[in-house]
């Protein structure tokens, strides 16, 4: 998709439709086993995200001028490199009332609010089975990674809220995206696959590697439509 799309004139809305929650390649026992080992699971091809991808890009183009960037510089005290990250969060849960109102209005206009609630209703029975918890949907937010943006290894020690889960739909524009999870002593890639739903639980060691430009390509962008789930 051309990330230079003029979203002032093109405002795609996400239609509401059924998500795929069962099938021969959705092995719930395998998902439960993976989650038990690594605190995450990737549910394959639950949705056609063509419209979602267009709407997420439109939301980013309308809200990307917000100066709310999640960033933490690395410290190098004591000869070791501390935890750091840099990306942008577009979230109606904010200390800025004007930002919250603006994000809510854009998400509603593009159908992201309705789509997220609908997706959560359909996927929560699968997620509950995989995690062994009873979860509820709280809200939707958008994470944006531009060229070079990343999150360093984190999770197990930093997580203090053990009732917080994320169900993510990663979308890539002119790049290949991934996160890496701690598996067998190494940070191994879990590639972004459009249409998959990625479940992240608490106490999970992971990182997001720097977003890279394709050879001769346009500015890369990775948008992650994130549904916040909370244990009841």
Buried (B, 14 or more C-beta within 10 A) or exposed (E): EEBEBEBEEEBBBBBEEEBBBEEEEBEBEEBBEBBEEBBBBBBBBBBBBBBBBBBBBBBBBBBBEBEBEBEEEEEEEEEEEEBBBBBBBBBBEBEEEEBBEBBBEBBEBBBBBBBBBBBBEBBBEBBBBBBEBEBEBBBBBBBBBBBEBBBBEBBEEEBEEEEBBBBBBBBBBBBEBBBBBBBEEEBEEBEBBBBBBBBBBBEBBBBBBEBEEEEEEEEBBBBBBBBBBBBE
